[in-house]
Amino acid sequence: MQIKDGWVYLLQQRLDNDQKGYRVINASISGDTTAGGLARLADPLQQHKPDIIILELGANDGLRGLSLQQMKQNLEKMITLSKQHGAQVILVGMQLPPNYGPLYTNKFLSTYRELAKEHNTLLIPFLLKDVGGNPALIQADGLHPNEKAQPIILENVWQELKHVLQQQTAHNAATLKN
């Protein structure tokens, strides 16, 4: 799959068409864990000064069976750091395949809900809603979405993001009037 087929690229195209002036910075690294994301976050925050952060990490922690307590702490630090830099955070949740057992998979899933509630952060409960479990939308590895899934993933993100953008536009308009 090429970059131009991915949901992040498609998001930039939608923003270019609908919300002039927004620029998407993709600071992700494929296969990264929350520890890696946390270690790298300060530089993009300082360099780009984003208004909105879409924080989509944790799946690789879960797939590797890493400590969910550590994953939660890493995500919590990223949320806090992002907010300290003035960014609104949209936390994106994931789900694990059932072979990890109900105790681990349920705790993994609840981590995102708990963080969103504790930090008054917007939550997209499952990035792969309407994608996961559909073999026509998943690569041969059985985990990663293929290019046909990318527009669906974009819609999953867009449903929350569009409200944030509308609020920011309304806030900016009110600020200009004052």
C-alpha positions as CSV (number, residue, x, y, z in Angstrom):
1,M,0.0,0.0,0.0
2,Q,1.3,3.4,-0.9
3,I,1.2,6.6,1.3
4,K,-1.4,8.1,-1.0
5,D,-3.8,5.2,-0.3
6,G,-3.6,5.7,3.5
7,W,-6.3,7.3,5.7
8,V,-3.9,10.1,6.8
9,Y,-3.3,11.2,3.2
10,L,-7.0,10.9,2.5
11,L,-7.6,13.1,5.6
12,Q,-5.3,15.8,4.2
13,Q,-7.3,15.7,0.9
14,R,-10.6,16.1,2.8
15,L,-9.2,19.0,4.8
16,D,-8.0,20.7,1.7
17,N,-11.5,20.4,0.2
18,D,-13.5,21.2,3.3
19,Q,-11.4,23.0,5.9
20,K,-8.9,25.2,4.2
21,G,-5.9,26.0,6.2
22,Y,-5.4,22.7,8.2
23,R,-2.2,20.7,7.6
24,V,-1.8,17.1,8.7
25,I,1.6,16.1,10.1
26,N,2.0,12.4,10.3
27,A,4.6,11.7,13.1
28,S,3.8,8.0,13.3
29,I,6.2,5.2,12.8
30,S,4.8,1.8,11.7
31,G,5.1,-0.8,14.4
32,D,5.8,1.8,17.1
33,T,4.7,1.3,20.7
34,T,3.5,3.9,23.2
35,A,7.0,4.1,24.7
36,G,8.4,5.0,21.3
37,G,5.7,7.5,20.6
38,L,6.2,9.2,24.0
39,A,10.0,9.4,23.4
40,R,9.4,11.2,20.1
41,L,6.4,13.4,21.0
42,A,8.1,16.5,22.4
43,D,9.9,17.4,19.1
44,P,6.8,17.4,16.8
45,L,4.8,19.4,19.5
46,Q,7.6,22.0,19.7
47,Q,8.2,22.1,15.9
48,H,4.6,22.1,14.6
49,K,2.6,23.5,17.5
50,P,-0.5,21.5,16.6
51,D,-4.1,22.6,17.5
52,I,-5.3,19.0,17.4
53,I,-3.5,15.7,18.1
54,I,-5.0,12.4,16.9
55,L,-3.3,10.0,19.2
56,E,-3.5,6.5,17.7
57,L,-1.0,4.3,19.6
58,G,-1.2,1.1,21.7
59,A,-2.1,-1.6,19.3
60,N,1.6,-2.8,19.0
61,D,1.9,-2.7,22.8
62,G,-1.1,-5.0,23.0
63,L,0.0,-7.3,20.2
64,R,3.3,-7.7,21.9
65,G,1.7,-8.5,25.2
66,L,3.4,-5.5,26.9
67,S,2.3,-4.2,30.2
68,L,-1.0,-2.5,29.9
69,Q,-0.2,-0.4,33.0
70,Q,2.9,1.0,31.2
71,M,0.9,1.5,28.0
72,K,-1.7,3.5,30.0
73,Q,1.0,5.6,31.7
74,N,2.7,6.3,28.3
75,L,-0.6,7.4,26.7
76,E,-1.5,9.5,29.8
77,K,1.9,11.3,29.6
78,M,1.3,11.9,25.8
79,I,-2.2,13.3,26.5
80,T,-0.9,15.6,29.3
81,L,2.1,16.8,27.2
82,S,-0.1,17.5,24.2
83,K,-2.6,19.5,26.3
84,Q,0.3,21.4,28.0
85,H,1.2,22.5,24.4
86,G,-2.3,23.7,23.8
87,A,-3.5,20.9,21.6
88,Q,-6.9,19.3,21.8
89,V,-6.5,15.5,21.9
90,I,-8.5,12.9,20.1
91,L,-7.6,9.5,21.5
92,V,-8.1,6.6,19.1
93,G,-8.8,3.2,20.6
94,M,-8.0,-0.2,19.3
95,Q,-9.2,-3.8,20.0
96,L,-7.1,-6.9,20.1
97,P,-7.8,-10.3,18.5
98,P,-9.6,-12.7,20.9
99,N,-6.6,-15.0,21.1
100,Y,-5.0,-12.8,23.7
101,G,-7.7,-13.9,26.1
102,P,-10.7,-12.0,27.6
103,L,-8.9,-10.6,30.6
104,Y,-6.1,-9.0,28.6
105,T,-8.3,-7.9,25.7
106,N,-11.0,-6.4,28.0
107,K,-8.4,-4.5,30.1
108,F,-6.7,-3.3,26.9
109,L,-10.0,-1.9,25.5
110,S,-11.0,-0.3,28.8
111,T,-7.7,1.5,29.0
112,Y,-8.8,3.9,26.2
113,R,-12.2,4.6,27.8
114,E,-10.6,5.2,31.2
115,L,-8.0,7.6,29.8
116,A,-10.6,9.5,27.8
117,K,-12.8,9.9,30.8
118,E,-10.0,10.8,33.3
119,H,-8.6,13.4,30.9
120,N,-11.8,14.7,29.4
121,T,-10.5,13.7,26.0
122,L,-12.4,12.8,22.9
123,L,-12.4,9.1,22.1
124,I,-12.8,7.2,18.8
125,P,-13.5,3.8,20.4
126,F,-12.2,1.6,17.6
127,L,-10.2,2.8,14.6
128,L,-11.0,-0.3,12.6
129,K,-14.8,-0.2,13.1
130,D,-16.4,-1.8,10.1
131,V,-13.0,-3.0,9.0
132,G,-11.7,-5.5,11.6
133,G,-12.9,-9.0,11.0
134,N,-13.7,-8.3,7.3
135,P,-11.1,-10.4,5.2
136,A,-11.8,-8.2,2.2
137,L,-10.4,-5.2,4.0
138,I,-7.4,-6.8,5.8
139,Q,-4.0,-7.6,4.4
140,A,-2.7,-11.1,4.2
141,D,-1.1,-10.8,7.7
142,G,-4.7,-10.9,9.1
143,L,-4.1,-7.7,11.2
144,H,-3.4,-4.6,9.1
145,P,-6.1,-2.9,6.9
146,N,-5.6,-2.8,3.2
147,E,-6.1,0.1,0.8
148,K,-9.8,-0.7,0.4
149,A,-10.2,-0.1,4.2
150,Q,-8.6,3.3,4.3
151,P,-11.7,5.4,3.3
152,I,-13.6,3.6,6.0
153,I,-10.9,4.3,8.6
154,L,-11.0,7.9,7.5
155,E,-14.7,8.1,8.1
156,N,-14.2,6.6,11.6
157,V,-11.8,9.4,12.4
158,W,-13.7,12.1,10.5
159,Q,-16.9,11.5,12.6
160,E,-15.1,12.9,15.7
161,L,-12.7,15.3,14.0
162,K,-15.3,17.2,12.1
163,H,-16.9,18.3,15.4
164,V,-13.6,19.5,16.7
165,L,-12.9,21.5,13.6
166,Q,-16.4,23.0,13.7
167,Q,-15.8,24.1,17.3
168,Q,-12.5,25.6,16.5
169,T,-13.9,27.5,13.5
170,A,-16.7,28.8,15.6
171,H,-14.3,29.8,18.4
172,N,-12.0,31.5,15.9
173,A,-14.9,33.4,14.4
174,A,-16.1,34.6,17.8
175,T,-12.6,35.7,18.7
176,L,-12.3,37.8,15.5
177,K,-15.6,39.5,16.3
178,N,-14.6,40.5,19.8
